[in-house]
Amino acid sequence: MTSGTAAHSLMRQAVGERTLKRAARQCMGRTGSPGADGTTWRAFRQDMPALITALSAALSAGTWRAGPLRVEEFDAWGKRHTGLDPGFWTPETLGS
């Protein structure tokens, strides 16, 4: 965290490994295609401890950068929709 962060900031709690692990596990219960980087939840689970640690450190240090967006189009509810899927877990986005 930067020295200018207020003592009451929730950022420290939001980027903690415990919080990120809980969020990842909640997302794993959803179905979906692989992310923009091609990573499936099965592959993510294999490296999850190291990825969560690296993500937490990068977020805390302010070095995390969003990856490239993948534009996906799909049909649902009788309409054509466009969605954006960001890639989060590559070493480049973690500042490595």
DRENTI-314839 format. One record per atom (N, C-alpha, C): atom name; x, y, z; residue number from 1; residue in three letters. Coordinates in steps of 0.2 Angstrom, whole numbers. Atoms other than C-alpha are relative to their C-alpha. Layout:
<'CA'; <X; Y; Z>; NUM; 'Ala'>;
...
//
This chain:
<'N'; <4; -6; 0>; 1; 'Met'>;
<'CA'; <0; 0; 0>; 1; 'Met'>;
<'C'; <4; 6; 0>; 1; 'Met'>;
<'N'; <-4; -6; 0>; 2; 'Thr'>;
<'CA'; <6; 17; -3>; 2; 'Thr'>;
<'C'; <-1; 4; 7>; 2; 'Thr'>;
<'N'; <0; -4; -6>; 3; 'Ser'>;
<'CA'; <10; 29; 11>; 3; 'Ser'>;
<'C'; <-6; 5; 1>; 3; 'Ser'>;
<'N'; <5; -4; -1>; 4; 'Gly'>;
<'CA'; <-4; 40; 7>; 4; 'Gly'>;
<'C'; <-7; -3; 1>; 4; 'Gly'>;
<'N'; <6; 3; -1>; 5; 'Thr'>;
<'CA'; <-17; 27; 10>; 5; 'Thr'>;
<'C'; <-3; 1; 7>; 5; 'Thr'>;
<'N'; <3; -2; -7>; 6; 'Ala'>;
<'CA'; <-29; 32; 24>; 6; 'Ala'>;
<'C'; <-1; -7; 4>; 6; 'Ala'>;
<'N'; <0; 5; -4>; 7; 'Ala'>;
<'CA'; <-29; 21; 39>; 7; 'Ala'>;
<'C'; <-7; -4; 0>; 7; 'Ala'>;
<'N'; <7; 3; 0>; 8; 'His'>;
<'CA'; <-48; 17; 37>; 8; 'His'>;
<'C'; <-1; -3; -7>; 8; 'His'>;
<'N'; <1; 3; 6>; 9; 'Ser'>;
<'CA'; <-46; 11; 19>; 9; 'Ser'>;
<'C'; <-1; -7; 0>; 9; 'Ser'>;
<'N'; <2; 7; 1>; 10; 'Leu'>;
<'CA'; <-54; -5; 14>; 10; 'Leu'>;
<'C'; <4; -4; -5>; 10; 'Leu'>;
<'N'; <-4; 3; 6>; 11; 'Met'>;
<'CA'; <-41; -8; 0>; 11; 'Met'>;
<'C'; <4; -6; 3>; 11; 'Met'>;
<'N'; <-4; 5; -3>; 12; 'Arg'>;
<'CA'; <-30; -18; 12>; 12; 'Arg'>;
<'C'; <-4; -7; 1>; 12; 'Arg'>;
<'N'; <4; 6; -1>; 13; 'Gln'>;
<'CA'; <-44; -30; 16>; 13; 'Gln'>;
<'C'; <-2; -3; -7>; 13; 'Gln'>;
<'N'; <2; 2; 6>; 14; 'Ala'>;
<'CA'; <-50; -31; -2>; 14; 'Ala'>;
<'C'; <5; -4; -4>; 14; 'Ala'>;
<'N'; <-6; 3; 4>; 15; 'Val'>;
<'CA'; <-33; -36; -9>; 15; 'Val'>;
<'C'; <3; -6; 3>; 15; 'Val'>;
<'N'; <-3; 6; -4>; 16; 'Gly'>;
<'CA'; <-29; -49; 4>; 16; 'Gly'>;
<'C'; <-1; -7; -3>; 16; 'Gly'>;
<'N'; <0; 7; 3>; 17; 'Glu'>;
<'CA'; <-26; -67; -1>; 17; 'Glu'>;
<'C'; <-6; -3; 2>; 17; 'Glu'>;
<'N'; <7; 3; -3>; 18; 'Arg'>;
<'CA'; <-41; -73; 10>; 18; 'Arg'>;
<'C'; <-6; 2; -4>; 18; 'Arg'>;
<'N'; <6; -3; 4>; 19; 'Thr'>;
<'CA'; <-53; -61; 1>; 19; 'Thr'>;
<'C'; <0; -3; -7>; 19; 'Thr'>;
<'N'; <-1; 2; 7>; 20; 'Leu'>;
<'CA'; <-46; -65; -16>; 20; 'Leu'>;
<'C'; <-2; -8; -1>; 20; 'Leu'>;
<'N'; <2; 7; 0>; 21; 'Lys'>;
<'CA'; <-47; -84; -13>; 21; 'Lys'>;
<'C'; <-7; -1; 0>; 21; 'Lys'>;
<'N'; <7; 1; -1>; 22; 'Arg'>;
<'CA'; <-65; -83; -7>; 22; 'Arg'>;
<'C'; <-3; 2; -7>; 22; 'Arg'>;
<'N'; <4; -2; 6>; 23; 'Ala'>;
<'CA'; <-70; -73; -23>; 23; 'Ala'>;
<'C'; <2; -5; -5>; 23; 'Ala'>;
<'N'; <-1; 5; 5>; 24; 'Ala'>;
<'CA'; <-61; -85; -34>; 24; 'Ala'>;
<'C'; <-4; -6; 1>; 24; 'Ala'>;
<'N'; <4; 6; -1>; 25; 'Arg'>;
<'CA'; <-70; -100; -26>; 25; 'Arg'>;
<'C'; <-7; 2; -2>; 25; 'Arg'>;
<'N'; <7; -1; 1>; 26; 'Gln'>;
<'CA'; <-87; -91; -28>; 26; 'Gln'>;
<'C'; <-1; 0; -8>; 26; 'Gln'>;
<'N'; <0; 0; 7>; 27; 'Cys'>;
<'CA'; <-83; -88; -47>; 27; 'Cys'>;
<'C'; <1; -7; -3>; 27; 'Cys'>;
<'N'; <-1; 6; 2>; 28; 'Met'>;
<'CA'; <-78; -106; -49>; 28; 'Met'>;
<'C'; <-7; -4; 0>; 28; 'Met'>;
<'N'; <7; 3; 0>; 29; 'Gly'>;
<'CA'; <-96; -111; -46>; 29; 'Gly'>;
<'C'; <-4; 1; -6>; 29; 'Gly'>;
<'N'; <4; -2; 6>; 30; 'Arg'>;
<'CA'; <-102; -103; -62>; 30; 'Arg'>;
<'C'; <3; -3; -6>; 30; 'Arg'>;
<'N'; <-2; 3; 6>; 31; 'Thr'>;
<'CA'; <-101; -110; -79>; 31; 'Thr'>;
<'C'; <2; 5; -5>; 31; 'Thr'>;
<'N'; <-3; -5; 5>; 32; 'Gly'>;
<'CA'; <-92; -101; -93>; 32; 'Gly'>;
<'C'; <6; -3; -4>; 32; 'Gly'>;
<'N'; <-6; 2; 4>; 33; 'Ser'>;
<'CA'; <-79; -102; -106>; 33; 'Ser'>;
<'C'; <6; 3; 3>; 33; 'Ser'>;
<'N'; <-6; -3; -3>; 34; 'Pro'>;
<'CA'; <-61; -99; -103>; 34; 'Pro'>;
<'C'; <1; 7; -1>; 34; 'Pro'>;
<'N'; <-1; -8; 0>; 35; 'Gly'>;
<'CA'; <-55; -81; -100>; 35; 'Gly'>;
<'C'; <4; 2; -6>; 35; 'Gly'>;
<'N'; <-4; -3; 6>; 36; 'Ala'>;
<'CA'; <-46; -70; -113>; 36; 'Ala'>;
<'C'; <7; -4; -1>; 36; 'Ala'>;
<'N'; <-6; 3; 1>; 37; 'Asp'>;
<'CA'; <-30; -79; -109>; 37; 'Asp'>;
<'C'; <0; -8; -1>; 37; 'Asp'>;
<'N'; <2; 7; 1>; 38; 'Gly'>;
<'CA'; <-38; -96; -112>; 38; 'Gly'>;
<'C'; <0; -5; 6>; 38; 'Gly'>;
<'N'; <0; 4; -6>; 39; 'Thr'>;
<'CA'; <-37; -102; -94>; 39; 'Thr'>;
<'C'; <-6; -2; 2>; 39; 'Thr'>;
<'N'; <6; 3; -2>; 40; 'Thr'>;
<'CA'; <-50; -113; -88>; 40; 'Thr'>;
<'C'; <0; 0; 8>; 40; 'Thr'>;
<'N'; <0; 0; -8>; 41; 'Trp'>;
<'CA'; <-56; -114; -69>; 41; 'Trp'>;
<'C'; <4; -6; 2>; 41; 'Trp'>;
<'N'; <-4; 6; -2>; 42; 'Arg'>;
<'CA'; <-48; -132; -69>; 42; 'Arg'>;
<'C'; <7; 2; 0>; 42; 'Arg'>;
<'N'; <-7; -2; 0>; 43; 'Ala'>;
<'CA'; <-31; -125; -74>; 43; 'Ala'>;
<'C'; <2; 5; 5>; 43; 'Ala'>;
<'N'; <-1; -5; -5>; 44; 'Phe'>;
<'CA'; <-33; -110; -63>; 44; 'Phe'>;
<'C'; <1; -3; 7>; 44; 'Phe'>;
<'N'; <0; 3; -6>; 45; 'Arg'>;
<'CA'; <-36; -121; -48>; 45; 'Arg'>;
<'C'; <7; -3; 2>; 45; 'Arg'>;
<'N'; <-6; 3; -1>; 46; 'Gln'>;
<'CA'; <-20; -130; -51>; 46; 'Gln'>;
<'C'; <6; 5; 3>; 46; 'Gln'>;
<'N'; <-5; -5; -2>; 47; 'Asp'>;
<'CA'; <-10; -114; -49>; 47; 'Asp'>;
<'C'; <-2; 5; 5>; 47; 'Asp'>;
<'N'; <4; -5; -3>; 48; 'Met'>;
<'CA'; <-22; -105; -38>; 48; 'Met'>;
<'C'; <4; 3; 6>; 48; 'Met'>;
<'N'; <-3; -3; -6>; 49; 'Pro'>;
<'CA'; <-11; -103; -22>; 49; 'Pro'>;
<'C'; <6; 5; -3>; 49; 'Pro'>;
<'N'; <-6; -4; 2>; 50; 'Ala'>;
<'CA'; <4; -95; -32>; 50; 'Ala'>;
<'C'; <-4; 6; -4>; 50; 'Ala'>;
<'N'; <3; -6; 4>; 51; 'Leu'>;
<'CA'; <-8; -84; -43>; 51; 'Leu'>;
<'C'; <-3; 5; 5>; 51; 'Leu'>;
<'N'; <3; -4; -5>; 52; 'Ile'>;
<'CA'; <-18; -78; -28>; 52; 'Ile'>;
<'C'; <5; 4; 4>; 52; 'Ile'>;
<'N'; <-5; -4; -3>; 53; 'Thr'>;
<'CA'; <-2; -73; -19>; 53; 'Thr'>;
<'C'; <3; 5; -5>; 53; 'Thr'>;
<'N'; <-3; -5; 5>; 54; 'Ala'>;
<'CA'; <5; -64; -35>; 54; 'Ala'>;
<'C'; <-5; 5; -1>; 54; 'Ala'>;
<'N'; <5; -5; 1>; 55; 'Leu'>;
<'CA'; <-11; -55; -38>; 55; 'Leu'>;
<'C'; <-1; 4; 6>; 55; 'Leu'>;
<'N'; <1; -4; -6>; 56; 'Ser'>;
<'CA'; <-13; -49; -20>; 56; 'Ser'>;
<'C'; <6; 4; 1>; 56; 'Ser'>;
<'N'; <-6; -4; -1>; 57; 'Ala'>;
<'CA'; <5; -43; -20>; 57; 'Ala'>;
<'C'; <0; 6; -6>; 57; 'Ala'>;
<'N'; <0; -5; 5>; 58; 'Ala'>;
<'CA'; <3; -34; -37>; 58; 'Ala'>;
<'C'; <-5; 5; 1>; 58; 'Ala'>;
<'N'; <5; -5; -2>; 59; 'Leu'>;
<'CA'; <-13; -26; -31>; 59; 'Leu'>;
<'C'; <2; 5; 5>; 59; 'Leu'>;
<'N'; <-3; -4; -6>; 60; 'Ser'>;
<'CA'; <-5; -20; -15>; 60; 'Ser'>;
<'C'; <5; 5; -2>; 60; 'Ser'>;
<'N'; <-6; -5; 2>; 61; 'Ala'>;
<'CA'; <10; -13; -24>; 61; 'Ala'>;
<'C'; <-3; 5; -5>; 61; 'Ala'>;
<'N'; <2; -4; 5>; 62; 'Gly'>;
<'CA'; <-1; -5; -37>; 62; 'Gly'>;
<'C'; <3; -1; -7>; 62; 'Gly'>;
<'N'; <-3; 2; 6>; 63; 'Thr'>;
<'CA'; <8; -14; -51>; 63; 'Thr'>;
<'C'; <-5; -4; -5>; 63; 'Thr'>;
<'N'; <5; 4; 4>; 64; 'Trp'>;
<'CA'; <-7; -24; -58>; 64; 'Trp'>;
<'C'; <-3; 4; -5>; 64; 'Trp'>;
<'N'; <3; -4; 6>; 65; 'Arg'>;
<'CA'; <-13; -19; -75>; 65; 'Arg'>;
<'C'; <-5; -5; -3>; 65; 'Arg'>;
<'N'; <5; 4; 3>; 66; 'Ala'>;
<'CA'; <-28; -26; -84>; 66; 'Ala'>;
<'C'; <3; -3; -7>; 66; 'Ala'>;
<'N'; <-2; 3; 6>; 67; 'Gly'>;
<'CA'; <-25; -38; -98>; 67; 'Gly'>;
<'C'; <-4; 2; -6>; 67; 'Gly'>;
<'N'; <3; -2; 6>; 68; 'Pro'>;
<'CA'; <-31; -37; -116>; 68; 'Pro'>;
<'C'; <-8; -3; 1>; 68; 'Pro'>;
<'N'; <7; 2; 0>; 69; 'Leu'>;
<'CA'; <-50; -38; -118>; 69; 'Leu'>;
<'C'; <-2; -5; -6>; 69; 'Leu'>;
<'N'; <2; 4; 5>; 70; 'Arg'>;
<'CA'; <-58; -52; -128>; 70; 'Arg'>;
<'C'; <-8; 2; -1>; 70; 'Arg'>;
<'N'; <7; -2; 1>; 71; 'Val'>;
<'CA'; <-74; -47; -136>; 71; 'Val'>;
<'C'; <-4; -6; -2>; 71; 'Val'>;
<'N'; <4; 6; 1>; 72; 'Glu'>;
<'CA'; <-88; -61; -136>; 72; 'Glu'>;
<'C'; <-7; 3; -2>; 72; 'Glu'>;
<'N'; <7; -1; 2>; 73; 'Glu'>;
<'CA'; <-104; -60; -145>; 73; 'Glu'>;
<'C'; <-4; -7; 1>; 73; 'Glu'>;
<'N'; <4; 6; -1>; 74; 'Phe'>;
<'CA'; <-118; -72; -140>; 74; 'Phe'>;
<'C'; <-8; 2; 0>; 74; 'Phe'>;
<'N'; <7; -1; 0>; 75; 'Asp'>;
<'CA'; <-137; -74; -142>; 75; 'Asp'>;
<'C'; <-3; -3; 7>; 75; 'Asp'>;
<'N'; <4; 1; -6>; 76; 'Ala'>;
<'CA'; <-148; -74; -127>; 76; 'Ala'>;
<'C'; <-6; 4; 0>; 76; 'Ala'>;
<'N'; <6; -3; -1>; 77; 'Trp'>;
<'CA'; <-166; -70; -123>; 77; 'Trp'>;
<'C'; <-3; 3; -7>; 77; 'Trp'>;
<'N'; <2; -2; 7>; 78; 'Gly'>;
<'CA'; <-169; -68; -142>; 78; 'Gly'>;
<'C'; <3; 6; -3>; 78; 'Gly'>;
<'N'; <-4; -6; 2>; 79; 'Lys'>;
<'CA'; <-156; -54; -144>; 79; 'Lys'>;
<'C'; <7; -2; -1>; 79; 'Lys'>;
<'N'; <-7; 1; 1>; 80; 'Arg'>;
<'CA'; <-138; -53; -149>; 80; 'Arg'>;
<'C'; <4; 5; 5>; 80; 'Arg'>;
<'N'; <-3; -4; -5>; 81; 'His'>;
<'CA'; <-127; -47; -135>; 81; 'His'>;
<'C'; <8; 0; -1>; 81; 'His'>;
<'N'; <-8; 0; 0>; 82; 'Thr'>;
<'CA'; <-108; -42; -134>; 82; 'Thr'>;
<'C'; <2; 1; 7>; 82; 'Thr'>;
<'N'; <-3; 0; -6>; 83; 'Gly'>;
<'CA'; <-98; -45; -119>; 83; 'Gly'>;
<'C'; <8; 1; 0>; 83; 'Gly'>;
<'N'; <-7; -1; 0>; 84; 'Leu'>;
<'CA'; <-80; -40; -114>; 84; 'Leu'>;
<'C'; <3; -5; 6>; 84; 'Leu'>;
<'N'; <-3; 4; -5>; 85; 'Asp'>;
<'CA'; <-69; -53; -105>; 85; 'Asp'>;
<'C'; <7; 2; 1>; 85; 'Asp'>;
<'N'; <-7; -2; -1>; 86; 'Pro'>;
<'CA'; <-53; -46; -97>; 86; 'Pro'>;
<'C'; <4; -6; 2>; 86; 'Pro'>;
<'N'; <-5; 5; -3>; 87; 'Gly'>;
<'CA'; <-38; -57; -94>; 87; 'Gly'>;
<'C'; <3; 2; 6>; 87; 'Gly'>;
<'N'; <-3; -2; -7>; 88; 'Phe'>;
<'CA'; <-32; -56; -76>; 88; 'Phe'>;
<'C'; <6; -3; 2>; 88; 'Phe'>;
<'N'; <-5; 5; -4>; 89; 'Trp'>;
<'CA'; <-20; -70; -72>; 89; 'Trp'>;
<'C'; <6; -1; -4>; 89; 'Trp'>;
<'N'; <-6; 1; 3>; 90; 'Thr'>;
<'CA'; <-6; -68; -84>; 90; 'Thr'>;
<'C'; <6; 3; 4>; 90; 'Thr'>;
<'N'; <-6; -3; -4>; 91; 'Pro'>;
<'CA'; <12; -64; -77>; 91; 'Pro'>;
<'C'; <0; 7; -2>; 91; 'Pro'>;
<'N'; <0; -7; 2>; 92; 'Glu'>;
<'CA'; <11; -48; -88>; 92; 'Glu'>;
<'C'; <-5; 4; 4>; 92; 'Glu'>;
<'N'; <5; -4; -4>; 93; 'Thr'>;
<'CA'; <-5; -42; -79>; 93; 'Thr'>;
<'C'; <2; 0; 7>; 93; 'Thr'>;
<'N'; <-2; 0; -7>; 94; 'Leu'>;
<'CA'; <3; -46; -62>; 94; 'Leu'>;
<'C'; <6; 4; 1>; 94; 'Leu'>;
<'N'; <-6; -4; -1>; 95; 'Gly'>;
<'CA'; <18; -35; -65>; 95; 'Gly'>;
<'C'; <6; -4; 0>; 95; 'Gly'>;
<'N'; <-6; 5; -1>; 96; 'Ser'>;
<'CA'; <30; -50; -66>; 96; 'Ser'>;
<'C'; <4; 1; -6>; 96; 'Ser'>;
//
